[in-house]
Amino acid sequence: MSHVECSRPSRSRALSCQPRGNRCFVDDVLRGMWRQSGGEGRSRPLSEALEGALRRQLGAQWVRIRAQLGGHAGPGCKPVIEPGIVRVPVPTRGGGLGWVLEIGLVLGQVLSEEHWRAIRRGVGVWELAAEFDRKGGALPRLLHAHHRVRDGAAPLIGRSPAMCHLRERIERVAATDFTVLIEGESGSGKELVARQIHDLSARRRNPFVALNCAAIVDTLLEAELFGIEDRTATGVRGRRGKFEHASGGSLFLDEVADLSPSAQAKLLRAIQERVVERVGADAGHPVDIRLVVATNRPLRELVQQGAFRSDLFYRLSGIELKVPPLRSRREDILELARYFLVRHGGLRALGLAARAENALFSYDWPGNVRELERMMESAVVLAKGHVVELEDLPSEVRADFAEVLDPSIREGDTLREWSTRYVKLVLHRCGSNKRAACRSLDISYHTLQTYLREPGVSAGTDGEAAAAPAWPAPPPGQLVHERAPGNVRQPLTAEP
């Protein structure tokens, strides 16, 4: 069945009353639902088909239909347009579950009237499905199946070169069935990358099972991974392990570097033979999985230190993906912040003040994207109006910006004065170690000393020496030009 035909006259007359654009759009959605099934009798979730149809028609970066409790909207609700994101409430009746259509625009994209017509058609389709669901119709499975899988997940957002390169590699890796090792700092989005690999692979219709190895004690890890037989011990009931639960799909093992040596040996055998043996069993069970592992510590260095098995490392490191930390892709910070404000703000439209944007951009983000999301959740609660101000952000974000950078902006400092304040900030972050500050700023020691001659900036330490060497005074009879940092001294002969 490649298309939908209306053979009954009543159905044809009903469709003829609708605009042609609506009929074409609905047919596109229905074809998308059937195309995913591959003719196997299993339909694609309506939300996924609708999102795909809208994404194609709008040329958007991503489209998402999000459920929210207590967020039902009336017919008069208007779209909320934020930089890079458009949120359209879906009119629903009654209380309880509400829906919002979220559209991530490409950089510089402007929606035309034809685009808005497509959005209205999509909202109409989902409004009809939601009404069927409210009245107990036949659509709940199509309505909610996709959201159970994607609950809490966010799209892989970012237009920086590092994220574009990562998305390109994810698409290539997803087409294979090899083991993948994902490395990145805590909170950078390693599990999200693993889910993207699974969703783009041929196993996407099968389970994605995740396990944090650091959260399971070593004595229970074997039963958690491989399962346990019934009556192995008194009061123990048999159950399958994560390997068997993920059979046919993908198994994601997070923080694999925290595995004990005995657990590493058992995992190596399961990976080599693709056979797992439950605790207390006499025979093994074959499993068909795609293994994806992640760590926040470089495994290669752990192998050199003897803290991780080299044979297991070579089994896991066939394909390596590195997730960049948030501080190395600062151009994505504001886009992510706006996305989280939309995601956690409900029907409340929130924006960022200029000072808040500057503070977010200048912060180092040791907790990466997870820290940014928690910070935006706090800002949603603390913001008094429709704009998140600098005062609504945590103190660790405000500290350096409010004390060093913000005064320069408000007082209209010159480039030299602003640079001096920034050198003070970097020197403070480096623990008053001048050599480390020079490496961070990529300037010479001499240039740093010139900045530190400005009044009000402490001298700090040299890293090796307790105090920085003082520059010798000019010889008698010579004067030295006042100059900008980095320029060459030009001696002048003093007037007699």
N, C-alpha and C positions, 0 to 999 in steps of 0.2 A: 504494500500500500504506500505509494509515493505521494499521493495528494488526496485531498478531501473532496468528494463529489456529493452533491445534494440531489438524491433521486426522488424524494417525496415532494409533491407540489407545494405542500404547506411550508416545508423548509425552504424551498426555493423562493417562494413569495416573501418569506420572512427575511431572507438574505437580500432580496432585491430592494427592500425598503432601506437597507443600510447604505451609506456612501461606499463607493468602490474602494477608496483607500482603506476603510475599516476592514472590508472583506479580504483584501490582499494581505493586510497585516495579520489578521487572525489566521489565514491560511499559512502564512510564513511561520507563525508560532507553532501551529499544529504539525506542519511538516518537520520542524525542528524537533518536536517531541518524539515523533516516530523515527526520525533518522538516527537518533541516539540508540534506539533499541536494536538496530541492525536486523530487524525482522524477527527477533526472538520473542516477541510478545510482551516485552517489558518496556513500558513507556518512560520517557525522559521526564523529570520533574518540570511542572509548568513554569516555575520560577526560573530555572536554568534556560529553558527555551525562550522565555520572554526576555530575559536579560541579553541573550545572544542576539535576538532579532533587533532589539533596541541598539545594542552596541554596533551592529553592522549599519543600521540606518543613520545613526548619529555620527559614526566615526569617532566615538568616545574612547577614552583610555580604559574605563571599566564602568559597568552598570551593576547596581546591586539593589535588591528589594529586601528591606530590613523590617523585621517585626519588632514591635515595642508594646509592652503591656501598658494599658491605660492611655494609649496614644491615638485613639480613634479621632478622626477628623471629619468635619462637616463639609458640605459641598462648597462653602465659601472660603476654604483655606487656600491661600495663595502660595506659589512656589517661593522658596528661599534661595537666593542666588548669592553664593560666596565665591571668592577668587578660586577658580579651578574646580568648584563643586556646585552642583545644582541639586536641591532637595525638593521633591514634589510629594506632599501628603496625598495619600489615596483616600478619597471619601469613603467612609464606612458608617454603618448604622449600628446603634447599640453600643454598649461598653465593652471593656475587655481588650482584646487584641486589636492593635492598629498597625498600619503599614505605611512605609515611606519609601519612595523611589529615589535612589541616590545615583547621580551621574558624575563621574570623574572626567572632566574635560581635558583635552590635549592643550598644551601650552599655547595661549593665544587664540583658542577656538571661540568663535561667536556663534550662538545658536540662531539659525534663520527661522522664518515662519514655518517652513516645511519641517524643520526639526521639532518645533513646538507641536505641530500637528501629530507627528509620530509619537511624541511623549504623551499627548492626550489620549491617543489610541491605546498605548500601552497601559496607562492608568485605568482606562475604561475596561480593558480585558481583566486586569487584576481586581478591579472593583467588583466585577461580576463574579469572579471566582471566590472572592472573600464573602460575598453575600450567600453564595451556595454553601460555603463552609459554615457560616453563621446559622443557617437554617438546617444544617445537618444533611447537606446534599452529598453527592458522590465525589466531590473534589478534595476532601481533606488530605488524602494521601499525596496527590499531586501538589497541593498547596504547601505542605510542610516538610515533605521528605528531604528536599534540598537544604532547608534551613537547619535540620537536625545535624547534617554533615558539616555545615559551614558555621554553626553557631559559635560566636566568639572569634572567628577568624577574620583577618583584615586582608585586603588585597596587598600585593607587593608594590608599595607606592614608592615613587622616586624617579626623577628624570636626570639624575646626575650620571656622568659617564660610568662610574663604578656600578650603579644599579642597572643601567642599560646593558653593560657587559655581563652582569650576573644573570639577568633575565635571558639573554641570548644563550648562555651556557646551560641554563635550566632547560630550555627548549630542546637543546641537543641531547642532553643527558636523559631527558624523559623518553626519548624515542628508543632508548636501549633498555636492557634489563640488568645492567651491571650494578655491583655494590657501590654506594656513594658515601664518601666521607666529607662532612660539612664542618668546617672550622670557623670559629668566630667568637667574639666576646659574649659574655652573658648579657641577655636582653637584646641582642642584635637581630633576632628573627630567624634562628636556625630551624626551628620547627615549622615556621611558615614556609621556608624554602623547601623543606621536605614534603609538606602538603602540596605545594605547587608542582613538585616533581611527580607526585602520585596522581594529582588531578589531570596532568597533561599526558600521562602514560596510558598504555593499553589496559592497565589494571585499575583504572579509575572507578569501575563499577563494583569493585571488590573492596574489602575493608582496608582502612588505614588504621593501624594499631600503634600507639605511642607508649613508651615506657621510659621513665627517668631512672637510670641505673643508680644514681646517687641517693635516691629516695627509698631504696629497698635494702634492707640489711642482708649481709652476705649469706646468712643461714636460710633465708627465704627466697633468695634470688633464683636458685635452680628450679624450685617449684613454680615460681612466677613466670619464668621463661619457658620451661619445658612441660609443666604440668605435674600432677601427682596422681597416683593410682588410688582407687578406693580401698579403704581399710589398710592403708600403709601403716598407720598408727591408730591408736584408740581415739575414736571420735573424728577421724579425718575422712572427709568425703572426697571422692575423686573429682578432678576438674582438669580442663585443658589449660595449657600455658599460652603465652602470648604468641609463640611461633605457630601453634595450631590455629589460634584465633585469626591470625593474619594470612593463613594459607589462601593463595590465589590473589592476595593483595600485597600491601607494603607493610613492613615492620620498621618502625623508627625507634632507635635506641639512643637516648640523649645522655650526655655526660658519660660516655663509654670509658673515658680515661680514669674514672673512679672505680672501675671493676677491680676486685682483688685478683691475685695471681691464679687462684683455683677457679674463679669464675671465668677468667680469660681463657683458661685451658678448655673448659666445657663449651664456651662459646665458639672457640676455634673448631672443635670437632663438629658442632652443629652446622657451621658455615661450610666446612669442607664437604661433608657428606649429604647436607640437606635432609638429614634424618634426626629427629629428636626422640629422646628416650625419657619417658616420665619417671619421676622419682618412685621407686618400688616396682617398676615394670621390668619384664624380661625381654621385650622386643621394642624396636623403635617404630616411629611413625614418620613416613616421608612427608615433607612439606614443600610447597611451591610458593616461595616468597621473594619479594624484592627487598633487600636489606639496605636501609639508610641509617647511618650512624652520625653522631655529632659530638663535638667536644669544644670546651672553651679553653683548652690548653693544647699547645702543639704536640701532637703525638710523636713526631720525629725526635724532638728533644727528650721526651720521656723514654724513648727507646734507647737513646744514647746514654741516659742516666741509669738504665736498667730497671726503670719503674713500669715498663710496658713491654709485653712480649713482641719481639721483632717479627715472628712468623704471623702473629695475628695482625700486626700493623700492615704487613704486605698483603694480607687478605682483604683488609678493609680499604686500603688506599688506592684502589684501582682508578677511581675518578675522584678528584678532590675539588671541592668548591669552598671558596673563602668568602664569608659574608663581611662586608666592610663595616667598621664601627661608625656610629652616627657622626662623630666629630670629623671624620674624613670625607663626609658627603654633606657638608653644611647647607648646600643649596636645596636639600630635601627637608630641612628642619621645619620650615614654615608650612610647607605643603602637608607634612605629616601632622603638625599641630592643628591645622584647620580641619583635617579629616577627623581627628579625634574629637574636636569640639562638636563637629556635626554628629559623630557617632554617639557620643555620650550626652549631647545636649537635649535630646528628645525633640519636641516641637519648638524649642527655644533657639532662636537664631543668635549665635555669638560670633563676634569678630575679635581681632587682636589689635590693641593700640600700638602705635609706632614704637613707644618705649618698651613695651612687652616684646615686640618682635625683635628689637635690637638685643634685648637681654637674652632671649632664647637663642639667638644666632651666635652670641659671644660665649655661651656656656659650654663647658667641655663634655658634658653628658657621659659620665662614667657608667651610668646604667643603661645607656643607649636608648633604643626605641621604647623599651618597657618603662623606663623612667619618664620619658616624654609623655607616654599615655597616662600613667598615674598622675603626672603633673596636670594634664589637661582635665582629668576627672576632678581633681581638687579645684581647678580654676572654674569649672562649671558650677560648683557649689558656692564658691566664694564671690564670684562676680555679681555685683549688685545690679548692673544694667545689662545692656546687650553688647558690651565691649569688655574684654579682659584687660585690665590695667596692670601696670608693673607691680602694684601693691598686692595684686591677687596671686602672684607667683611666690613660690617658697623662698625663704631667706637665702639659701645657698645660690640661687640664681640671681637674686637681686644684689648680693653682696659686692662682688667685683664690679658689676656694671654700675650700680648706684653710686659707689664710692669713687670710681676711677673714670669710667667712660661717659656716663650720663652727665656729670658736671661739665665735661668738655663740650658736649653737644649743646647743653643749655646756655653755657657762657660764651659760646661762639669762639672757642680757642683757635689759635692759628695751628698750622700743621706741626710746627715745632713744639708747641705746648701740648697738643694732643699726643704727639709721638712720645714726649716725655712721660705723660701719664700712662701710656701703654707700656713703655719700658718698665715703669714702676710695677705695673700689674704682673708682667711676665717674670720680673725678678722676684716678686713675692711668691708666685706660684712655684718657682724653682728653689724655694727655701733660701733666698738671698745668695745663691751660688752663681757668681758672675759667668763662669765658664759654661754652665748649663744654660743660662739665659742667652748667651751668645749663640749657642747651638740652636736653641729654640727660635731665636729671631733671625738666624742666618746672617749675622753681622760680625764684624771683627771686634776684638776686645777694645781696641782704640776707639771705635765708634761708640761702643757702649759707655766707655769712660766719659766721652764728650756729653752724652745725654745725662749722665749722672752728675755733671757739674751744675745742673740746674738746681736752684734752691728748693728744699723740701723733699728731696729724694735721698733715701738713705744709701750708703755706699755698699752695704752687704759684704759678703765674703768672696774670696777668690776661688774657692773650691779646694785648692791645695794650700794656699797661704792664708793666714788669718786676716790680713788686710791687703788691699790692692796697692801696687806700687804707685807712688805719686809721680806725676810727670815732671821732669826737671824744668826749672825756670829758664827762660831764654837768656842767652849771654848778654852781658852789658852792652848797651849800644844798639840793641835790636828790639823791635816790637813784633808782635804777632797779630795778624788779622783775626777779628772775630769771624767765624766761618760756620757754615752748616756742617753737620756731622758727615764724615766720610770724605770731605774735601782735603786737599793737600795744603799744608801750611805754606804760606807765602811770606818769607821774612821781609821786613821793611827796615831801612836804615833810619835811625832816630835823628830827629832834627838837632843840630848843634845848639 
